[in-house]
């Protein structure tokens, strides 16, 4: 009896995680909102001109949203009592610029009479994440659409990868979403843009230095993040080309310049080192793996009309 209950709970979890990805189509809004992609692209471009962190913030928002309850924009819901995903410690560091990018894109979409209240926040986020990559020099890919938005959110359900997790724990977390080790490594390449607060890597500097880090890199980090660093202090995840989506992240790992412990793990672990070296030497290979992984990630936890809605305001359930 117990084994049956375990099986049923496992099946239920899989249904929740993988949702109804068959409902997704590349041309889902071709008739209802034919200019959707160009409207979202313009909105993302406009926000990026206003904020240098808009692109990485939007990409990170998509990842965090999909990794909890699926790609349903549940992360954007705000509750007055604070019981929402954004108030969880793992999400509180998400930059407002990412949320604002989606909000501006949603407003632009709804301003077209053909599109008003017909396009989900989760689909707009998926498109905005793709455009954030493209507009920083990265690859493009056809985004599958047709998601509905979640009606609820809860900070209790947030369970995200941490920089100090072991390699095995991280790969298992990704495998829950049918994402392979190669997908995990490719998605980590999103760290080629963006920054991290000192608190996320200061334990690698003090009281003793992580020996896997290159010494000149360590010295620069200590200059940015002294032992008693300011809470607002940060440094770029990719110190070579921090605002360009490229494969420099993997070259940094080869040189002992991975900022987060989880980044360094990818090169020090023999199971993933070969892929790191491949992506470092072949940017096209990284781009292909990244777009494939983003497509797979976008299929996680898809909501339909039965369990979702098209939110009129991305911040609040209808």
Secondary structure, DSSP 4 states (H G I P E B T S, - for coil): -HHHHHHHHHHHHHHHHHBTGGG-BTTTTTTT-TTHHHHHHHHHHHHHHH-TTHHHHHHHHHHHHHHTTSSSSGGG---TTS-SGGGSTTTTTS-HHHHHHHHHHHHHHHTSTTTTTTS-HHHHHHHHHHHHHHTTT----PPPB--BB-S---GGG-----TTS-HHHHHHHHHTTT--HHHHHHHHGGGGS-EEEGGGTGGGTSSS--TTS-HHHHHHHHHHS-TT--TT-EEESSSSSTTS-SSHHHHHHHTT--SSHHHHHHHHSHHHHHHHHHHHH-HHHHHHHHHHHHHHHTTTTBB-TTT-B--SBTTB--
